[in-house]
Amino acid sequence: MNSQTSADTPRSFLRVGLTGGIGAGKSAVAAALQDFGALVVDTDLLAREAVAANSDGLREIARVWPKVVSGGTLDRAALAAIVFRDPQARERLNGIVHPHVRRLAFEREKNALPGSVVVHVVPLLFETDYAALCDKTVLVEASLERRIARIKARDGIDEAEIRARMAAQIAPEDARQLADYVIQNDDGLSALRERTKAVYEKLRAANVS
């Protein structure tokens, strides 16, 4: 895959795209990879930065959906209610936010050491062209039942809303065909860390090969 940044500048590290359906366990895998030595770039956090108060991203959103911005702050719940039920609105939002997120993500890579593994946590890795910017891709998988239970416990939203959000993401079976590595997350944290460590060692080997 592409071995350079968006600006076509040479780099000396391995860029990895980490993804998985909502509730699959991306955050747990990202935390383990960071423990093992990877530099983690969380695009969910960057997406918040991209639409923070006084940001260009927030101003663009306000022009399209003025009712979701009040007092210079984004009403995330109101925006989510729009975009998770309207594919065209979701595509438009992605078109606003994603360029800002990628700019911020590439800025974070300046901290990467030569020979390191840099992991970009990207919920829509395969749904967008972000995967094409990565050297390797990793998918986190879990059963539908476990994913729904985790999201209910974490976010306190009902199953209908959870399924609507899942429908906005690529089907797990399709993502599996695209990913270089797949990590199963149905057997507890200890097993997850073991599987993640095994993948991390493969990524390190790929970085020096």
Order of alpha helices (4+ residues) and beta strands (2+ residues): beta-alpha-beta-alpha-alpha-beta-beta-alpha-alpha-beta-beta-alpha-alpha-alpha-beta-alpha
